[in-house]
Amino acid sequence: MPVYRQYDQINLSGLIVSLLLVCAVVMSSGPAKAQGTCGPVKAPQAMLEFNHKDPQLDRHRSVRWLNARAGGGARYLVAGLTEYEMRASFDMRFEPRAVGFGRYCLDPVRVSPKVDVVKHLVYVASELNRGSCEYNVVYAHEGEHVKINQGMEADIRVALDDLVGDVVRKVDAMFPLAADNVPSAIKRLLSEYGRDFKRRLRDIDRHRREQHRQIDTPEEYEKLSLACGPNSAFQNDLQAAAR
């Protein structure tokens, strides 16, 4: 019985927070204030760079190779597989703004994460002839996995908007800082929101994996294995090829 499995990876180990310490002081044009918080703070420019990678079809892998790639010992025969991997970096910039009495507020200027899809491969067992019923069944199922992967960008954009809102609320509620405390405050904020972005990506990835699991169920495998009749390659040729 065939399995159409999603194998994927999100590479977050290389998530980089660029520490952009702005030394220039932006003088306030309004009246200085010695008390109260720094609000209202203008929202920063938010720009997500998402570099897509169109899914590539690989029909040169045997069903035995696919089963080994999927980890071996599967309850079902693996006839199709999708692999997805992305890498992300995070860039954020604050500028100090003088508010009088030697005190400064921090204005968020830019939030610009970058996501690169570095792998999006779709494997269909080489034993299946293009255009055959079995090939079409496997290809269509892997296409559902591709659609889920391609929804990542929209989810990340929503998460970025939410992160920007958090930044504005936090900085808005901050009290003016002494000049000596500005560099460490900027470092702290950059580190905090770099970790926050990483956490949000992991949450999105967990949700994506759950979506994949919802279409990779024993019931779905059973349905797909019978889609081409009781004596199809799913029951015969592929079983023999996997041994």
C-alpha positions as CSV (number, residue, x, y, z in Angstrom):
1,M,0.0,0.0,0.0
2,P,1.5,3.3,-1.0
3,V,2.5,6.2,1.2
4,Y,2.7,9.7,-0.1
5,R,4.8,11.3,2.6
6,Q,6.0,14.8,3.3
7,Y,9.6,15.1,4.4
8,D,10.7,18.6,5.2
9,Q,13.1,20.8,7.1
10,I,13.1,24.3,8.3
11,N,16.6,25.5,9.0
12,L,16.5,28.0,11.7
13,S,19.9,27.4,13.2
14,G,21.4,30.1,11.0
15,L,18.9,32.8,12.0
16,I,20.9,36.0,12.2
17,V,19.9,39.1,14.0
18,S,21.8,42.0,12.6
19,L,22.8,44.4,15.3
20,L,22.5,47.8,13.8
21,L,23.5,50.3,16.4
22,V,22.7,53.7,15.1
23,C,25.1,56.3,16.6
24,A,23.5,59.3,15.0
25,V,21.1,61.1,17.2
26,V,17.8,62.3,15.7
27,M,16.8,65.5,17.3
28,S,13.1,65.9,18.2
29,S,11.4,68.8,16.4
30,G,8.7,69.0,19.1
31,P,9.0,70.1,22.7
32,A,11.2,68.1,25.0
33,K,9.5,65.9,27.6
34,A,11.2,64.8,30.8
35,Q,8.5,62.6,32.0
36,G,6.1,60.0,30.6
37,T,6.6,57.3,28.0
38,C,8.0,57.5,24.5
39,G,4.7,57.2,22.7
40,P,3.3,57.7,20.3
41,V,5.8,55.8,18.2
42,K,5.5,55.5,14.4
43,A,5.3,52.0,13.0
44,P,8.5,50.9,11.3
45,Q,8.8,49.9,7.6
46,A,8.1,46.2,7.5
47,M,9.3,44.3,4.4
48,L,9.5,40.5,4.0
49,E,11.8,39.2,1.3
50,F,10.5,35.8,0.5
51,N,12.5,34.0,-2.2
52,H,10.4,31.2,-3.7
53,K,11.7,28.0,-5.3
54,D,9.4,26.3,-7.7
55,P,8.9,22.6,-6.9
56,Q,11.1,20.4,-9.0
57,L,9.9,16.9,-10.1
58,D,12.3,14.0,-9.7
59,R,11.2,10.7,-11.4
60,H,14.6,9.0,-11.2
61,R,14.3,7.5,-7.7
62,S,13.2,3.9,-7.1
63,V,10.5,2.9,-4.7
64,R,13.2,1.2,-2.7
65,W,15.1,4.5,-2.5
66,L,12.0,6.4,-1.5
67,N,11.2,4.0,1.3
68,A,14.8,4.3,2.6
69,R,14.6,8.1,2.3
70,A,11.4,8.2,4.3
71,G,13.1,6.4,7.2
72,G,12.4,2.8,6.4
73,G,10.1,0.5,8.4
74,A,7.1,2.3,7.1
75,R,3.7,0.6,7.5
76,Y,2.9,1.5,4.0
77,L,4.9,1.5,0.7
78,V,6.3,4.9,-0.1
79,A,5.6,5.8,-3.8
80,G,5.9,9.6,-3.5
81,L,7.7,12.1,-1.4
82,T,8.0,15.8,-1.0
83,E,11.0,17.6,0.6
84,Y,10.9,21.3,1.6
85,E,13.6,23.4,3.3
86,M,13.9,27.1,4.0
87,R,16.4,29.3,5.7
88,A,15.7,32.7,7.4
89,S,17.5,35.8,8.6
90,F,16.2,38.7,10.5
91,D,17.2,42.4,10.2
92,M,15.9,45.2,12.4
93,R,16.9,48.8,13.0
94,F,16.3,51.3,15.7
95,E,17.3,55.0,15.9
96,P,17.6,57.0,19.1
97,R,15.5,60.2,19.3
98,A,16.4,63.0,21.7
99,V,13.5,64.1,23.8
100,G,15.4,66.6,26.0
101,F,17.1,66.6,29.4
102,G,19.8,64.2,28.0
103,R,17.1,61.5,27.5
104,Y,16.4,59.4,24.4
105,C,13.6,57.3,23.0
106,L,14.1,54.5,20.5
107,D,12.2,54.6,17.2
108,P,11.9,51.4,15.3
109,V,12.8,52.2,11.7
110,R,12.8,48.9,9.8
111,V,11.9,45.3,10.2
112,S,13.0,43.2,7.2
113,P,13.3,39.5,7.6
114,K,14.4,37.3,4.7
115,V,13.3,33.8,3.9
116,D,14.9,31.6,1.2
117,V,13.3,28.4,0.1
118,V,16.4,26.3,-0.7
119,K,14.7,23.0,-1.5
120,H,11.3,22.0,-2.8
121,L,11.5,18.6,-4.4
122,V,8.7,16.2,-5.4
123,Y,9.6,12.6,-5.9
124,V,7.5,10.0,-7.8
125,A,8.7,6.5,-7.9
126,S,10.6,5.7,-11.1
127,E,8.6,2.4,-11.6
128,L,5.5,4.4,-12.3
129,N,5.0,5.4,-15.9
130,R,4.0,9.0,-16.6
131,G,0.3,9.2,-17.4
132,S,-0.6,5.9,-15.8
133,C,-3.4,5.9,-13.2
134,E,-0.9,5.1,-10.4
135,Y,1.4,8.0,-11.4
136,N,-1.5,10.4,-11.6
137,V,-2.7,9.4,-8.1
138,V,0.7,9.8,-6.5
139,Y,1.4,13.1,-8.4
140,A,-1.9,14.6,-7.3
141,H,-1.4,13.7,-3.7
142,E,2.1,15.2,-3.6
143,G,0.6,18.3,-5.2
144,E,-1.5,18.7,-2.1
145,H,1.7,18.8,0.0
146,V,3.1,21.4,-2.4
147,K,0.1,23.6,-1.9
148,I,0.6,23.5,1.9
149,N,4.3,24.4,1.6
150,Q,3.4,27.3,-0.7
151,G,1.1,28.7,2.0
152,M,4.1,29.5,4.2
153,E,4.7,33.0,2.8
154,A,1.2,34.2,3.6
155,D,1.5,32.8,7.2
156,I,4.9,34.5,7.7
157,R,3.5,37.9,6.4
158,V,0.7,37.7,9.0
159,A,3.3,36.8,11.7
160,L,5.4,39.8,10.6
161,D,2.5,42.2,10.9
162,D,1.8,40.9,14.4
163,L,5.5,41.2,15.4
164,V,5.6,44.8,14.2
165,G,2.6,45.6,16.3
166,D,4.3,44.1,19.3
167,V,7.4,46.2,18.6
168,V,5.4,49.4,18.5
169,R,3.5,48.7,21.7
170,K,6.7,47.8,23.6
171,V,8.7,50.8,22.4
172,D,5.6,53.1,22.9
173,A,5.5,52.1,26.5
174,M,9.2,52.6,27.2
175,F,10.4,55.5,29.3
176,P,13.2,57.8,27.9
177,L,16.7,56.5,28.4
178,A,19.9,58.1,29.5
179,A,22.4,58.3,26.6
180,D,24.7,55.6,28.1
181,N,21.8,53.1,28.2
182,V,20.8,53.5,24.5
183,P,23.3,51.0,23.0
184,S,22.5,48.2,25.5
185,A,18.7,48.8,25.1
186,I,19.0,48.5,21.3
187,K,21.0,45.3,21.6
188,R,18.4,43.9,24.0
189,L,15.5,44.7,21.7
190,L,17.2,43.2,18.6
191,S,18.0,40.0,20.5
192,E,14.5,39.8,21.9
193,Y,12.8,40.2,18.6
194,G,15.2,38.0,16.7
195,R,14.2,35.2,19.1
196,D,10.6,36.2,18.7
197,F,10.8,35.9,14.9
198,K,12.5,32.5,15.2
199,R,9.7,31.3,17.6
200,R,7.0,32.5,15.2
201,L,8.6,30.6,12.3
202,R,8.7,27.5,14.4
203,D,5.0,27.8,15.2
204,I,4.2,28.3,11.5
205,D,6.3,25.2,10.7
206,R,4.5,23.1,13.3
207,H,1.2,24.1,11.9
208,R,2.4,23.2,8.4
209,R,3.5,19.8,9.5
210,E,0.1,19.2,11.2
211,Q,-1.6,20.1,7.9
212,H,0.6,17.5,6.1
213,R,-0.3,14.9,8.7
214,Q,-4.0,15.5,8.1
215,I,-3.7,14.3,4.5
216,D,-1.2,11.5,5.4
217,T,-3.5,9.2,7.3
218,P,-4.0,5.4,7.1
219,E,-7.5,6.0,5.8
220,E,-6.2,8.3,3.0
221,Y,-3.5,5.8,2.1
222,E,-6.0,3.0,1.9
223,K,-8.2,5.1,-0.4
224,L,-5.4,6.0,-2.7
225,S,-4.1,2.5,-2.9
226,L,-7.4,1.3,-4.3
227,A,-7.9,4.3,-6.7
228,C,-6.6,2.3,-9.6
229,G,-8.4,-1.0,-8.9
230,P,-7.6,-4.1,-6.8
231,N,-4.8,-5.3,-9.1
232,S,-2.9,-2.1,-9.8
233,A,0.9,-1.5,-9.5
234,F,0.3,-0.5,-5.9
235,Q,-0.6,-4.1,-5.1
236,N,1.8,-5.8,-7.4
237,D,4.8,-4.1,-9.2
238,L,5.7,-1.6,-6.5
239,Q,5.5,-4.2,-3.8
240,A,7.9,-6.4,-5.7
241,A,10.2,-3.5,-6.5
242,A,10.5,-2.5,-2.8
243,R,11.8,-5.9,-1.7
